[in-house]
Amino acid sequence: MSLEKVREDLTAAIKSRDRARADALRLVLAALLNAEKEKRGEKLKEEEVVGVLSRLVKQRRESIEMYRQGGREDSAKQEENELAIIQSYLPAALPEEEVRKLAQEAVSAVGATSAREMGKVMAELMPKLRGQADGKLVGQIVKELLAG
């Protein structure tokens, strides 16, 4: 995934008059350009692009939850559409069984035995799962492993 790909897709969305897709791609492009600017113009590496997209996904999920709590279903639907578009640029999500297996390996690697060591396990695990698993799911699985 690269800036060029997002630009091409944005141009295609504008030409096809797909306003929702174009708006979402503008958000993605702006976030990627800002991240590149923070690096003083250096090209973003693949894992950095995934990190930026993962943050956008997390923001959308939080917004959806807040809109639903506030009874604003129309805004939640718009955020869901943006979420789907952003997720299409991320690597495919890992199945829960694979996440559980990697979490178990991380617990063993760190030697964690209690829930107090959850931070160590997460620090070991999350770089491997960035963009491929929801942080809440990973946290829940690690808690289960450390509690049981």
N, C-alpha and C positions, 0 to 999 in steps of 0.2 A: 504494500500500500504506500502510495506516495502523494505528494502535493499535486503532481501532474495528473494523476488518475482522478483525484477529487475535482480538479479544474475541468478536465474533460467531461466528467459526469455532470458537473454543474452546467456547463455549456449545453450539453444534451438535454438536461432538464428544462433549461430556459427555452431552448428551441421547441421543445415539445409542450411548452406551456404548463408544465407540472410544477405549479407554484409551491406546493408543500415540500416536494423533494428539493427544489431549488433553495428554499429557505433553510432547510436542514443542512444542505451541503454548504451553504454560506457560513453557517455556524461552525461546521467542521473545519472549513478552510480558514476561517478567522482564528480558531483555536490553534490550528497547526502553525499558522504564520506567527502568531504571538509566541508560541513555544520556540520557534526558530529564531525570532527576534531576541528572546531571552538568552539564547546561546550565541548571541552576537553574529547572526547570519549563517552559522554553521548548519549544514544539512542535518535533519533529524535522522537518527538511527531507527531501525524497525521497532525496537523495543520502546523507544521514546514516543513514536507515533502511537503504538498500542496503549501506552500510558495515558497520553492525551485523550484518546478515544474512550478509554476506560473511565476517565474522570467525567467525560461528557455523559456517558451511560449512567454513571452513578447519580449525577445531577438530575438527569431526566427521571430516574426512578424515584428520587426523593420528591421531585416536583409533582409527579403523578400521585404519590401518596398524600401530599399536602392538599392538592386540588380536590382529591376525593374526600378528604376530611372536611374540606370547606364547602362541599356540595357543588363543586364546579366541574361537572362531568365533561362539558365541552372542551375545557382547557386540558383536562386529563387526557382526552382522546387525541388532542393535537400533540401533546407530549409523547404519547404512545407511538404515534406515527413517526415522530422524530427519532425516538428510541429505536424503532425497527430499522430506519435508514442508517443510523450510526452503527448499529450492531452488524449490519451487512458488511461493514468494512473491517470488522474484528475477526480474528481467527475463530473457527467453529468452537462452540462451547463444549467442554469436556463433560462426559456423562458423570453422574454423581458417584458411581462405583470407582471411576478412575480418580476422581478428586479424593475420595475416601482412602484409596490405596496410596496416593501421594502424601496425604496427610499422615497416614500411619508411618510411612518412611521418614517423614520429617520429625515426628515424635521420637522415633528410634534414633535418628541421627543426632538430635539435640540431647537425647537422654531425659526428656521431660517425664515427670511422674505425677505432677499435680497441676491443677488449674492455674496456679500462680505462675507457671512457666509458659502460659499460653502465648505471651508476647514473643518469646524466643522461637516457638514453633511457627508462629505466623510470619516472623521475619525470615525464617528459613524457607517457608512454603510459598508465600505470595509472589516473589519474583518468578517462580516457575509457572505460576498460574495466571499471571497478569493478562487480562483480556480474555481468558478462557473459562473463568469461573467467577461467579458473584461472591464478593467478599463476605456477605452475610452468611451464605451457604457454607463457605469455607470455615468461618468462625464457629458456626453451629456444629459442624463435623468435628473440628478440633476440640471443642468443649466436650462433646460426647466421648471422644477417645480418651481425654484426660480424666473425665469423671468416672468412666467405667474401667 
